[in-house]
Amino acid sequence: MSHRITGPSNYYTRKLIRDLWKTKRRIWKKLSKKLSGPRKNRLEANLYRINKKTKENDVIVIPGKVLANGDLDHKITIACLAISKAAQQKVEVSGSKLLTIEELLEQNPEGNNVKIFY
């Protein structure tokens, strides 16, 4: 039996992991490690949980998928790997900002005031 290299098979996810790691910033390296693990260990965050654990104008990164259970009652910036269509509509209705992780990395390469949502 030979050793098999594991990790994401999606080209864009692998590229994102490499780009995050190259930044040499602690927050982006942590996120890179979280994304390089098995898909079954990725986070699925519902909006009610995000609403409960964030404050107005927070910037959060979710290393997984955002689901539509619940509502947001304040404006935040969310960067995530994936989002359901219903959740995307609810985020837009609340006035919050939705980004991809790549866009957040371009806007904030230092990772200042960014929180990883677990």
C-alpha positions in Angstrom: 0.0 0.0 0.0 1.5 3.3 -1.0 1.2 6.7 0.7 -1.6 8.8 -0.8 -1.4 12.5 -0.7 -4.6 13.9 0.8 -6.2 17.3 0.7 -8.7 19.1 -1.4 -9.0 17.9 -5.0 -10.5 21.2 -6.1 -7.9 23.2 -7.9 -9.1 26.6 -6.7 -9.2 25.5 -3.1 -5.6 24.1 -3.4 -4.5 27.4 -4.9 -6.3 29.4 -2.1 -4.5 27.3 0.5 -1.1 28.0 -1.1 -1.8 31.7 -1.4 -2.9 31.9 2.3 0.2 30.0 3.4 2.6 32.2 1.4 1.4 35.4 3.3 3.4 34.3 6.4 0.7 35.9 8.6 -0.6 33.9 11.5 -4.3 34.3 10.8 -4.0 33.3 7.1 -1.7 30.3 8.0 -4.3 29.1 10.5 -7.0 29.4 7.9 -4.9 27.6 5.4 -4.4 24.7 7.8 -8.1 24.5 8.5 -9.0 24.5 4.8 -6.4 21.8 4.0 -8.0 19.3 6.3 -10.7 16.8 5.3 -14.0 18.2 3.9 -16.0 16.5 6.6 -14.2 18.6 9.2 -15.2 21.9 7.5 -17.5 24.2 9.3 -21.2 24.6 8.4 -22.3 27.8 10.1 -26.0 28.8 10.3 -26.9 32.5 10.3 -28.4 32.4 13.8 -25.1 31.2 15.2 -23.1 33.9 13.2 -25.6 36.5 14.5 -25.2 35.4 18.1 -21.4 35.3 18.1 -20.7 38.6 16.2 -21.1 42.3 16.8 -21.8 45.2 14.5 -19.1 45.8 11.8 -17.1 42.6 12.6 -15.1 41.0 9.8 -15.3 37.2 9.9 -13.9 34.3 7.8 -15.7 31.0 7.7 -13.6 28.1 6.5 -16.6 26.2 5.2 -20.2 26.9 4.1 -22.8 29.4 5.4 -26.3 28.0 5.7 -29.6 29.9 5.9 -31.1 28.8 9.2 -31.8 32.1 11.1 -31.3 35.8 10.4 -28.8 38.6 10.8 -29.9 41.7 12.7 -26.7 43.7 12.3 -24.2 44.5 9.5 -21.0 42.4 9.3 -18.6 41.3 6.6 -18.5 37.6 5.9 -15.9 35.8 3.8 -16.5 32.2 3.2 -15.7 29.2 1.0 -19.3 28.6 0.0 -22.8 29.9 0.8 -26.3 28.6 0.1 -28.5 30.7 -2.1 -31.0 31.3 0.7 -28.3 32.4 3.1 -26.9 34.8 0.4 -30.3 36.5 0.0 -30.7 36.9 3.8 -27.2 38.4 4.1 -27.9 40.9 1.4 -31.3 41.8 3.0 -29.5 42.5 6.3 -27.1 44.9 4.6 -24.1 42.8 5.4 -21.2 42.4 3.0 -20.4 39.1 1.4 -16.9 38.3 0.1 -14.9 35.3 -1.0 -11.8 34.5 1.0 -9.6 35.6 -2.0 -11.2 39.0 -2.0 -10.7 39.5 1.7 -7.1 38.4 1.4 -6.6 41.1 -1.4 -8.3 43.8 0.7 -6.6 42.9 4.0 -3.3 41.1 3.4 -2.2 41.8 7.0 -5.3 40.2 8.4 -6.1 43.1 10.8 -9.4 42.9 12.7 -10.3 39.6 11.0 -11.8 36.8 13.1 -11.9 33.1 12.0 -15.3 31.8 12.9 -15.2 28.3 14.5 
